[in-house]
Amino acid sequence: MAMTGSELDFTAMRASEVSSISAMERLNYEFPWNEGIFRDCLKAGYVCEVLRLAGDIIGYSVLQVAADEAHLLNLCIDKRAQHQGFARVMLERLLRQAASRKATVVFLEVRPSNPRAVELYQRSGFNEVGLRKGYYDARDGREDALVMALYLGNEVVRG
């Protein structure tokens, strides 16, 4: 899949898409969110978006914004579309979304066992600010989460 801007389309996640998004989540994560979590995020008014390439859903994201803080809760690019820069494109959009809603900082948790995600966030300016012990389900019990933060400046708002 070659990336061309004219074929990429971001849309608000619809309740009718939750089943297929949840199916993609299960294919991409060993410990996936269930449909109820996605539905709760929609009901709560979080920024839930879908990324399409030539009409096909290839990714989705969930961003919570409250007061002047944003929390990236989920960002997924389907395995068939990985390694092509789509996660970076989606993350940049999420940062613009956060800034446009007056957030001054974006937080996220990430598994240390997911070095590609950690690297993406570091390359995008996120820094490790903490550790949540036993945050994630794991094969052998629980896995810690790295807590990362990015303080937004005016440069994020462009585009």
N, C-alpha and C positions, 0 to 999 in steps of 0.2 A: 504494500500500500504506500504509494508516494503521497506526501502531504502537499496539498495546494490549498491556499487560503479560501478560494472560492467554493471548495467542496466542504469546508468545515462550517458547522452551524451549531451554535449554542442555543438551547431552548430551556425554558423552565420545565422541571420534571413534573409530569402529570400523574395523578393517582392511577390512571389506566396503564401506566408504564411500570409501576412498581413490581409487578410479577416478573417481567422480563429483566428488569434491573437487578432484582433479587437473585434471579437465575444466574446472571453474569457474576454477581458477587460470590455466589457459591462456587463457580468455576475458577475464580481468581484467588480466593482466600481459603485457607484451611479452616479458619474460624470466622465465618461470614456473619454479617448482620442478617437478621431475618426481615421478612416483609413488614412486620409490625414496627420495627425501628424506623424504616424508611417512611412508613405512613405517619408515625408520630412526628418525624421531622417536618413533613409537609404540613401537618396540622398545626405545628408550633410556629410556622411561618419562617423557617430557616430558608436560606438561599440554597435551593436544591436545583441543580442544573444537569442537563444531559448534553453530551458532545456527540454530534453525528458527523460521519464522513460519508459523503455521497448518499445521505439518507439513512445509513445504518448507524445504530447506537454503538459507539466504541468506548464510551466512558461516561462517568458521572461524578458529581461532587456534592458535598453537603457542607455548608458554612453557616455557623451560628454567629450572629452579631448582636451584642447587647452593650449598651452604653458606648464606651469608646474602645471596646475589645472585640476581636473576632476570634473564633475557634474553628479551625479546619477539622471537621469531624470525619470526613471520608473523601478520598480522591482515588478513583480507580480507572485505569485504562485496561481494556480487555487484552488478554494475552496475545491475541492475533494482531493487535495494533501497537504493541509495545516496541520500544527501541527506535521510535521514529520522531520523538520530540513532542508527542501529544500531551504527555504529563506536564512538561514545561509550559506549553501553551495554556493548558487548563489552570495551572498554578498561577501564571501571570494574570489570567482573567480573574481568578479568585481574589488576588491581591488588589486588583482594581475595584472589584465589587466591595471588598472590605473598606478600602479608602473612600469610595463614593458614599458609603454609609457612615462615614466619620469615625471609623475605627483608627486608632493610632498604633495598635499592636495586634499581631496575629499570632496565636498560639496553636500548637499541634502536638500530638503524641505520635511516636513512630517506634516500631519494633527495632531494636538494635540488630536483630537477625535479618533485617531488610536493608542491606547496604546501598542498594540502588536508590531507594527512597531517601535514606539519610543523605546520600550524596546530592540528590536533586535539591533537597531543602537547603543544604549547606551552600551549594552553588547559587541558590536564589537569595542568599543573605541571611538565612535563619541561623541562629546560634543556640547551642544547648544551654538551657537555663535550669534544668532540674531532672530528676529521675523519679518515676512513680513505680515503687516496688510492687511486683506481682500484678501489674495492671491488666495484662492480656492473658487469655487462655493459651495454653501451650500443650504440646504432646506430653511433656513430663511435668505437668502441673501448671505453673504460671510463668510468665515472662515479664520482665521489667519494661517500662516504656521510657524512652528519652523524651523529655519535654523540651520543645524548641520554640523560639520566639523570633519574630521579625518586627522591628519597630519601623513603621511606615513613614516615609518622607514624601514630599511633593512629587518626586520623580515617579512614584508608583501610579499616580493618577493619570498620566498621559496614556494615549492609545485608546 
